[in-house]
Amino acid sequence: MTSSSIRRLRAWQVMDSRGNATVSCEVLLFDGSVGVATAPSGASTGRHEAIELRDPPTVHGDRPVGLAVANVNGEIASALQGQDVNDQQGIDDQLLTLDGTEGFGRLGANATLAVSVACALASAEHQRVPLYRALLGDRAPVVLPMPMVNILSGGAHADRVLDFQDFLVVPIGASSFTEAISWCSRVRHAAVALAGEAGLGASLVADEGGLGLALGSNRAALEFLSRAIERSGLSPGAEAGIAIDVAATQFFDEGSYALTSEGRALDASGLTAELVTWCDEHPIVSLEDPLAEDDWEGWQQLTAVLGDRVQVIGDDLFVTHADRLRRGIDVRAGNAVLVKPNQRGTLSQSRQVLEQAKLADFATIVSARSGETEENWLADLAVGWDAGQIKVGSVTRSERTAKWNRLLRIESDPAVATSFAGAAALGLTR
């Protein structure tokens, strides 16, 4: 055994930001270093994601995670005790081997991710460096990511008051992370003021902190956000762009995209044509999951039309999975990937997908989930993996601001030379 060997590993059940059960894990090393991490959970999940292991529902409909916790405290703890925590790849490979299924269907990706991240944090503490520096290495530059900030929500995040899931602001003209997040906050405050003036109120806050406003149509939400940007004093298209998380899988059924809030349905060509019109009329710089998770032909057609103008992000399409991303690269479906560690179950697998995307000149965005925690390690991943972009939610609710505040702290550290990724991270300057 060495000082960086795992002495003890234990897990327990906690609550995420939606009040649902999830797994938290603590890793203790022989030198006393500790890493603690909690697995997030998604509401809008693709069917190709790694498996989140939950117990059978209780009579009250709860879904505890006792089985996943038991897997950590039993099999996983036994297998990893004595392992060198600095060997992240080896630890994550061992978790894959131990599980023996596709997508951690036996142990649970919520169990393995909590272990994987806790090990990374314990390793960083052992090295006496922040997590982002442990991931970057000694000489690599520290680049703060471009934030993508939720202003309006619908879909699975806001009781489907809109069909499209999120409307976000991207501060493409900002020169620093501090300025970027400040601008996004200004837009959200402007949106609250506009909602009040329109008699809409702003009391419904969605899962990720965005406003859940019953605006009547998806186009109305887009126009509302455009007005909020102008109201904030920012220049649309020059200083602030718009990103839309369509989450089209959520309203796709048998070849048709049902826009229930508008009482109509479109095929892939029709939805693509509508999004092209929106991009012509508004400063849209990014579209996430504009089509369903297995509508590969539709994705190819949309990317051919819009891929040189906007970021076309695959979330449900790629689910942080190397094979699905490879297919997207080969057939030119999308030009960017959302990286969500809980979609894969380990940090190593997630990072491999991010690096694979970079090699293909795809933009990369590290992303939180709708069921989050007050921990801030995701911010360190975005910096340590040099992702270029980060998507956390809005600028309210502590599970969101914890990540933004971590990035603000890194940028403000006088001992660290930092730069800001800016609009180049989206490929807008290529």
Long-range contacts (C-beta under 8 A, 24 or more apart in sequence): 1-30, 1-82, 2-30, 2-84, 3-29, 3-30, 3-31, 3-126, 4-29, 4-30, 4-31, 4-33, 4-84, 4-85, 4-86, 4-123, 4-126, 5-29, 5-30, 5-82, 5-83, 5-84, 5-85, 6-80, 6-81, 6-82, 6-83, 6-84, 6-85, 6-119, 6-122, 7-81, 8-77, 8-81, 9-72, 9-73, 9-76, 9-77, 9-80, 9-81, 9-115, 9-118, 10-72, 10-73, 10-77, 11-68, 11-69, 11-72, 11-73, 11-111, 11-114, 11-115, 12-69, 13-64, 13-65, 13-66, 13-69, 14-38, 14-373, 16-40, 16-41, 16-371, 16-372, 16-373, 16-399, 17-207, 17-370, 17-371, 17-372, 17-373, 17-397, 17-399, 18-43, 18-207, 18-370, 18-371, 20-63, 20-371, 21-54, 21-62, 21-63, 21-64, 21-65, 22-65, 22-110, 22-371, 22-373, 23-65, 23-68, 23-69, 23-72, 23-108, 23-110, 23-111, 23-114, 24-114, 25-72, 25-111, 25-114, 25-115, 25-117, 25-118, 26-118, 27-85, 27-115, 27-118, 27-119, 27-121, 27-122, 28-122, 29-85, 29-122, 29-126, 31-126, 33-85, 33-122, 33-123, 33-125, 33-126, 34-122, 34-125, 35-85, 35-117, 35-118, 35-119, 35-120, 35-121, 35-122, 35-123, 35-124, 35-125, 36-118, 36-121, 36-375, 37-113, 37-114, 37-115, 37-116, 37-117, 37-118, 37-120, 37-121, 37-375, 37-377, 38-114, 38-373, 38-375, 39-109, 39-110, 39-111, 39-113, 39-114, 39-117, 39-342, 40-342, 40-368, 40-369, 40-371, 40-372, 40-373, 41-110, 41-342, 41-369, 41-370, 41-371, 42-340, 42-342, 42-343, 42-369, 42-370, 42-371, 43-156, 43-157, 43-207, 43-369, 43-370, 43-371, 44-155, 44-156, 44-157, 44-165, 44-247, 44-249, 44-250, 44-316, 44-370, 45-316, 46-249, 46-293, 46-315, 46-316, 46-317, 46-319, 46-343, 47-293, 48-293, 48-316, 48-319, 48-321, 48-324, 49-103, 49-109, 49-319, 49-342, 49-343, 50-103, 50-104, 50-109, 50-319, 50-342, 50-343, 50-344, 50-345, 51-103, 51-104, 51-105, 51-108, 51-109, 52-108, 52-109, 52-110, 52-342, 53-104, 53-107, 53-108, 53-109, 53-110, 53-111, 54-108, 65-108, 65-110, 65-111, 67-108, 68-107, 68-108, 68-110, 68-111, 69-111, 71-107, 71-108, 71-111, 72-111, 72-114, 72-115, 75-107, 76-107, 76-111, 76-112, 76-115, 80-115, 80-119, 85-119, 85-122, 85-123, 85-126, 86-123, 86-126, 86-127, 88-116, 88-119, 88-120, 88-123, 88-347, 88-348, 89-348, 91-115, 91-116, 91-119, 92-116, 92-346, 92-347, 92-348, 92-349, 93-348, 95-345, 95-346, 96-346, 96-349, 103-345, 104-345, 109-342, 109-343, 109-344, 109-345, 110-342, 112-345, 112-346, 113-341, 113-342, 113-344, 113-345, 113-346, 113-347, 116-341, 116-345, 116-346, 116-347, 116-348, 117-341, 117-347, 117-377, 120-347, 120-377, 121-377, 130-380, 130-410, 131-377, 131-380, 131-381, 131-384, 132-379, 132-380, 132-381, 132-383, 132-384, 132-410, 133-384, 134-384, 135-380, 135-381, 135-383, 135-384, 135-385, 136-383, 136-384, 136-386, 140-386, 141-417, 141-419, 142-383, 142-410, 142-416, 142-417, 142-418, 142-419, 143-383, 143-386, 143-388, 143-418, 143-419, 143-420, 143-421, 144-176, 144-177, 144-383, 144-407, 144-410, 144-411, 144-418, 144-419, 144-420, 144-421, 145-177, 145-366, 145-382, 145-383, 145-387, 145-388, 145-389, 145-390, 145-407, 145-421, 145-425, 146-170, 146-171, 146-172, 146-180, 146-388, 146-389, 146-390, 146-420, 146-421, 146-422, 146-423, 146-425, 146-426, 147-171, 147-177, 147-180, 147-181, 147-184, 147-389, 147-390, 147-391, 147-392, 147-404, 147-407, 148-243, 148-286, 148-365, 148-389, 148-390, 148-391, 149-181, 149-184, 149-187, 149-188, 149-392, 149-393, 149-394, 149-395, 150-206, 150-208, 150-209, 150-210, 150-393, 150-394, 151-187, 151-188, 151-191, 151-210, 151-211, 151-225, 151-228, 151-394, 152-191, 152-210, 152-211, 152-212, 152-213, 152-215, 152-221, 152-224, 152-225, 153-206, 153-207, 153-208, 153-210, 153-211, 153-212, 154-206, 154-212, 154-218, 154-221, 154-261, 155-245, 155-247, 155-250, 155-251, 156-207, 156-247, 156-250, 156-370, 157-206, 157-207, 157-208, 157-210, 157-212, 157-370, 158-204, 158-206, 158-207, 158-210, 158-212, 159-204, 159-212, 160-260, 160-261, 161-204, 161-212, 161-213, 161-214, 161-215, 161-261, 162-215, 162-217, 162-218, 162-221, 162-261, 163-218, 163-250, 163-251, 163-258, 163-259, 163-260, 163-261, 163-262, 164-218, 164-221, 164-244, 164-245, 164-246, 164-247, 165-245, 165-246, 165-247, 165-250, 166-208, 166-210, 166-243, 166-244, 166-245, 166-247, 166-288, 167-210, 167-221, 167-222, 167-224, 167-225, 167-242, 167-243, 167-244, 167-245, 168-242, 168-243, 168-244, 168-245, 168-286, 168-391, 169-225, 169-228, 169-229, 169-240, 169-241, 169-242, 169-243, 170-240, 170-241, 170-242, 170-243, 170-285, 170-286, 170-426, 171-234, 171-239, 171-240, 172-238, 172-239, 172-240, 172-241, 172-285, 172-422, 172-423, 172-426, 172-428, 173-234, 173-235, 173-238, 173-239, 173-240, 173-423, 174-239, 174-420, 174-422, 175-420, 175-422, 176-411, 176-420, 177-407, 177-408, 177-411, 177-420, 178-408, 178-411, 178-412, 180-420, 181-395, 181-404, 181-407, 181-408, 183-232, 183-234, 183-239, 183-240, 184-395, 185-395, 186-232, 186-233, 186-234, 187-225, 187-228, 187-229, 187-232, 187-234, 187-240, 188-228, 188-394, 188-395, 188-396, 189-232, 190-228, 190-229, 190-231, 190-232, 191-224, 191-225, 191-228, 191-231, 193-231, 194-224, 194-227, 194-228, 194-231, 205-396, 205-397, 207-370, 207-371, 207-393, 208-368, 208-370, 208-372, 208-392, 208-393, 208-394, 208-397, 208-400, 209-393, 209-394, 209-395, 209-396, 209-397, 209-400, 210-393, 210-394, 216-261, 217-261, 217-262, 218-259, 218-261, 218-262, 219-278, 222-278, 222-282, 223-282, 226-282, 226-283, 229-283, 236-282, 236-283, 237-283, 240-283, 241-283, 241-284, 241-285, 241-286, 242-282, 242-283, 242-284, 242-285, 242-286, 243-284, 243-285, 243-286, 243-287, 243-288, 243-311, 244-278, 244-284, 244-286, 244-287, 244-288, 244-290, 245-288, 245-289, 245-315, 246-275, 246-287, 246-288, 246-289, 246-290, 246-291, 247-288, 247-289, 247-315, 247-316, 248-289, 248-290, 248-291, 248-292, 248-295, 249-289, 249-292, 249-293, 249-316, 252-291, 252-292, 252-295, 257-291, 257-292, 268-295, 268-297, 268-298, 268-301, 268-302, 269-298, 269-301, 271-298, 272-298, 272-301, 272-302, 272-305, 272-306, 275-302, 275-306, 276-305, 276-306, 279-306, 279-309, 279-310, 284-310, 285-310, 285-311, 285-426, 285-428, 286-310, 286-311, 286-312, 286-313, 286-336, 286-426, 287-311, 287-312, 287-313, 288-313, 288-314, 288-315, 288-338, 289-313, 289-314, 289-315, 289-316, 289-317, 291-317, 292-316, 293-317, 293-319, 296-327, 296-331, 296-333, 299-328, 299-333, 299-334, 300-331, 300-332, 300-333, 303-332, 303-333, 303-334, 303-335, 304-332, 307-332, 307-334, 307-335, 311-335, 311-336, 311-363, 311-426, 311-427, 312-336, 313-337, 313-338, 313-363, 313-365, 314-338, 315-340, 315-367, 318-353, 319-343, 319-344, 320-344, 320-349, 320-350, 320-353, 321-353, 322-349, 322-352, 322-353, 322-356, 325-353, 325-356, 325-357, 325-362, 326-356, 329-356, 329-357, 329-360, 329-362, 334-362, 335-361, 335-362, 335-363, 335-427, 336-362, 336-363, 336-364, 336-365, 336-426, 336-427, 337-362, 337-363, 337-364, 337-365, 338-365, 338-367, 338-391, 339-364, 339-365, 339-366, 339-367, 339-385, 339-387, 340-367, 340-368, 340-369, 341-378, 341-381, 342-369, 347-381, 351-385, 354-385, 354-387, 361-427, 363-388, 363-389, 363-425, 363-426, 363-427, 364-388, 364-389, 365-389, 365-390, 365-391, 366-390, 366-391, 367-391, 367-392, 368-392, 368-393, 368-400, 368-403, 372-399, 372-400, 373-399, 374-398, 374-399, 374-402, 375-402, 376-402, 376-403, 376-405, 376-406, 378-403, 379-403, 379-404, 379-406, 379-407, 379-410, 380-406, 382-407, 383-407, 383-410, 388-421, 388-424, 388-425, 388-426, 389-421, 389-425, 389-426
